[in-house]
Amino acid sequence: MSTVAVVGDVVLDVVVRVRAPLAATSDTPAETVVGRGGSAANLAVALAGAGCAVTFVGAAGRDGAARLVEDDLARHGVRAHLLRAGATTGTVVALVDEGGQRAMLTDRGANGALGAEAVVAVLPGEATHLHVSGYTVLDERTRAAATALLGRARDAGWSTSVDVCSVAPLRAIGPATFVAATRAAAMLFANAEEAAALSGWDDHDEALGALVDLYGEVLVTRGADGAAAARGPDRARAAARATTVVDTTGAGDAASGAYLAARLAGEGLAGALEAAMAAAARVVGGLGAVPYSRE
C-alpha cells in the first residue's frame, strides 16, 4: 500500500444546477448539493478509494464547514490534519449548466494561511509521495510554501506531483511563474485547456511533449475526448467512459487520483489511464464532486 500526503485547499462546495433562465428579481428553479469540496481533497478521496493510505493537510477556519470537511474525509478513509486559522473556511459556489460544465465563484478564506512549517510538522513519516494542489501554487500567499514542500519531499527521496487546477489564475500569474514554483514536481496533472496555457501549444500532442520535457510525467484529461499520458518518450491514450454527464465538478480530480494510485502501485501508463477514465465516469454521472456522497 502506498502512503501519500496531499496538501491543498479546504473547501465547502455549493453546487447549483440552474433549471431555468435566471429570473433576476425573483426565484429560479435549481438543484443544489452542499458538501465537502476542494480539488486536493477530491484527489485524496480518489487515492483512498484506490487503496492508498492518505493524509490530507490544509488550512481551515474554526467553523462548521471545517468540521463537515473533516468528517467527510474521515468517512472516505482519509486522515485529515486541518490547520485552524482565523478566517472562515474556503467556499466555492459552482454554477452548472445543462451540458454539465461549470463556472466557479471562489472565496479561498483560510486557505491563504497555509504555511510550510506547519504542514511539515504533521506530515506522516511513512509517506513516500507528496501531492501539492495547484491552487496552493496559484495563490501568491501560499506559493512559497508549495515550492518549499515539493523541494523537501524531493530531497527526502519521495516522489512528487502537482496539478494545475484552474486556467484563469494560471494565466493571471503566467506559466513561467507556475513552472518555476513547481520545478521539484516529477508528475503534472492538467486538463487540455490548462495544458495549452502552461505549454504555449494549442496542439494536444505538442503540449503534452513540452510538458513532459518540464516534469517527466504528465496526465492530460480532455473531457469527452478522454485522456493522454506520457512519461519520457512513452505515450498512452484512453477514451472517455461516461455515457451521461450531469456535472463535471471533480471529474479531473478523480481521474488524477486514480491515475496516481495506479502508477504508485506499479501500473503502466495505459492501465493507469483506464483507471482514471473509470473514476471520472463515476463522478460526472451526478451532481457534486464525490460520487460516494450520493450513494
C-alpha positions, 0 to 999 in steps of 0.5 A: 500500500502506498502512503501519500500526503496531499496538501491543498485547499479546504473547501465547502462546495455549493453546487447549483444546477440552474433549471431555468433562465435566471429570473433576476428579481425573483426565484429560479428553479435549481438543484443544489448539493452542499458538501465537502469540496476542494480539488486536493481533497477530491484527489485524496478521496480518489487515492483512498478509494484506490487503496492508498493510505492518505493524509490530507493537510490544509488550512481551515477556519474554526467553523462548521464547514471545517468540521463537515470537511473533516468528517467527510474525509474521515468517512472516505478513509482519509486522515485529515490534519486541518490547520485552524486559522482565523478566517472562515473556511474556503467556499466555492459556489459552482454554477452548472449548466445543462451540458454539465460544465461549470463556472466557479465563484471562489472565496479561498478564506483560510486557505491563504494561511497555509504555511510550510512549517506547519504542514511539515510538522504533521506530515506522516513519516511513512509517506513516500509521495507528496501531492501539492494542489495547484491552487496552493501554487496559484495563490501568491500567499501560499506559493512559497510554501508549495515550492518549499514542500515539493523541494523537501519531499524531493530531497527526502527521496519521495516522489512528487506531483502537482496539478494545475487546477484552474486556467484563469489564475494560471494565466493571471500569474503566467506559466513561467511563474507556475513552472518555476514554483513547481520545478521539484514536481516529477508528475503534472496533472492538467486538463487540455485547456490548462495544458495549452496555457502552461505549454504555449501549444494549442496542439494536444500532442505538442503540449503534452511533449513540452510538458513532459520535457518540464516534469517527466510525467504528465496526465492530460484529461480532455473531457469527452475526448478522454485522456493522454499520458506520457512519461519520457518518450512513452505515450498512452491514450484512453477514451472517455467512459461516461455515457451521461454527464450531469456535472463535471465538478471533480471529474479531473480530480478523480481521474488524477487520483486514480491515475496516481494510485495506479502508477504508485502501485506499479501500473503502466501508463495505459492501465493507469489511464483506464483507471482514471477514465473509470473514476471520472465516469463515476463522478460526472454521472451526478451532481457534486464532486464525490460520487460516494456522497450520493450513494 
